[in-house]
Amino acid sequence: MSTPYLGDPSLVWTTDQLAAALGPMPLSRIVFDPVPGTATIDDVVRLEAEQNMLCELVDATLVRKTMGYYESILATKLASLLSQFAADQNLGVVAGEAGMLRILPDQVRIPDVSFVSWERLKSTLPARDAAPSVAPDLAVEIISPGNTREEMDRKLRDYFAAGVRLVWYVYPQTKEIHVFTALEQQTVLGEPDQLTGGEVLPGLTVDLASYFAMPAP
């Protein structure tokens, strides 16, 4: 059975079809106004501005972003590390968990942390769009309990189809980071390991034992 595309406003999609296209997920994460299959990037920007609701646009359907407290701590720590490194080396800019990016013509993704090099930003920085049309060099996702494997597999395909060079999936429960340099090229790192920036952020090193440690009073 082929995966349906939700971009035809003349069709009414069942929950099974939504699950097949987006990956099984709680229905509470799917926005039904506008109707799935009819949403646009303007709806993404409007909901963020009017309701402070962060949604990704996947096949003309709005999907609420999910993030827990510990996951947010990890995202903030990593964004801070990357931002300082990128600034010191004058490599580009780092955005946090609200940084909306139009990575493909009909797809808006919101990585928990993203790095975009100056080279990629040359044509988009002056516009200061709410969701600029650019794929990050590095996309980081902190995996929350509400994320499903099918959803994250789909997101990974979107990232590399858009030209993302490096993807990190951070798993707080197991304290692992899955490093993807291509769709089928994955390395799993744990607490004893060092995370590096590879060719995207050369010279960057992150001690994962320190990174996963919770702050103490």
N, C-alpha and C positions, 0 to 999 in steps of 0.2 A: 504494500500500500504506500503510495507516494505521500509525502508531507504536503498538506495544503498550504497555499499562500493566502494570507488574509487580506489582500488588498482589493477585493472586489466588493464595493458597497452594496451591490444588488443581492448579495447572499447573506443568509442568516446562519451563523456558525454555532454548532453544538459544542457542549463542553468537551466532548471527545475530540473534536476537530481542533479546538483551542489547545488541548493538551498535546496533540500530535505536532502542532506547529510550534508551540512555545516551550514544550517540555512540561511534564506533569508538575503542577504547583498548586498551592491553595488558591481557590477562586477569589479570595479576598485580595490577592495581589493584582488581579486583572481589573482594569477600569472599564466599566460598561457604558460610560457616558463621556466621550462619544462611543458609539457602538464599535466593538472590535471589528477591524477591517476598514474603518473609515477615519481613523485618527491621523493627524499630521504633525509636523514639527511645531506648528503654531500652537497646537494643543499642549505639547510638552512644555513650551515656554510659558503659556498662559497658566497652567496648573501650578507651576513653580512660583510664578509671580503672585498669583491671587490666593493660592491655598497653601503655599510652602510645601507642595507635594512633589517629590522627585519621582519621575517615571521615565523608563526607557521606552523607546518606540521600536517595536519589533513587528515587522510585517503589518504596518498600519494599525497596530494594537498597542495600547498603553499598559505597561507592566510596572507596578510599584516597586521601587528599590527597597531592599530589606537590609537592615543593619542593626546588630545588637551592641550593647555597651562595650564589652570587651573587644569586639571586632572594631568598633570605632576607635578605641585606644590604640590598637595595633595599626590601624590606618593612619592615625595622626602621627604616631611615632615614626612610621616609615616615610610619610610625606615630609616630616621635618628633616630627617636624615638626607633624603634625596634632594630636597630644596636647597639645603646648605651646600651639599656637594655640587649640585648643578650651578649654583651661584658662584662658588669659589672657582670653578673651572670654566665659567661662562659658556655653558653648554646649551641652555634652554630654560624652560619653565616647568614647574611641577604644580599640579592641581590636586585637590583633595576629593572627598566623597560627594561633593555637589557639582563637580566639573563635568557638565554635559558636552558630549562631542558627537557631531554628526559624522560617523565614520564611513557610512555608505549613503547613497542618495535617499534611501527610505529607512535607515536604521540610526537611531540615537542610542548610544551607550553611555553609561556613567560609571567608569572605573572608580574603585575606591581610592586609588592613587594613579595618577598618570604623569608621564614625562613626555614633553614634546620639544624636540630640538629646534634651535633657531632656524635651521634650514627649512623645516616643515612649516614654521610659523610665518615665514616671510610674506605669504600672500593672504594670511588670515588675521594677523595681529592687529593691523590698523582698524579693522571693522569692529572689533570688540563685540562680536555676536554673543548672544546668550548661549548658543550651541554652535560653535564654529565648525565649519566643514573641514575637518582634519583628523587623520588617524594618528594616535600617539605612537611614539617610538617604543614606549614601554607602557603596558597596562597591567595594573595590579588589582586583583579581586581578593578580598578577605571573605572566606567562605562562611556564611551564616547557616544556622540550622534550617532556615527557611529556603535555602537554595537547594535545588535538586541536581543530580548528576546530568540528567538530560538537558536541563536549562544551561548548565555551565559548559557542556559539550557544544551546544549550539552557539553560545557566546564565544567560545574559543574559535570556532569556525569563522564566525563573523570577524573577529579580530584579525586573523591572518588573511582572510579574503580582502580586508581593507588595507593591508600593508603594514600592520603592526609588526615590529621586529622582535619583540621580547614580551612574554607574558608570565607573570608570577601569580599562582594561585596559593594563597596562604590559608592553611588549615589550623585554626587555633586549638581545636580539641586534641589533635595529635602532635601539635607543634612541628608541623612540616611545611615546607614551601616546595611546590611543584613548579619547576622552571621549564618553560616551553620556548624553544628557539624556532620551532616550526610545529605544524599541527601534529606530526607524528614523532617529534623529537622532544623527549621529556627527561628531566633529571629531578630526583626527589632528594631534598636536603632536610636534615633534622637538626636538633639543638647542638650537637657537637660540631656542626659544619659552619663554614663561612659562605655567605651569599655574596656573589660578585656581580658587577654590572655588565660583564662581558664586553661585546663590541659597542653596546649602546651607551653605557656609562663606564668607560675604561678607567680602572683605578679604584672604583668603588668597592669597598669591602664592608660587610655587615656581619657582626658576630651574632649568630642566631640565639645562643643561650641568653645573651643580654637582651636581645630584641624581644623574646617571648616572656621574659621575666616581668611579673606584675610590679608596679611601683609600690614601694613600702613607705609608711609614714616616718 
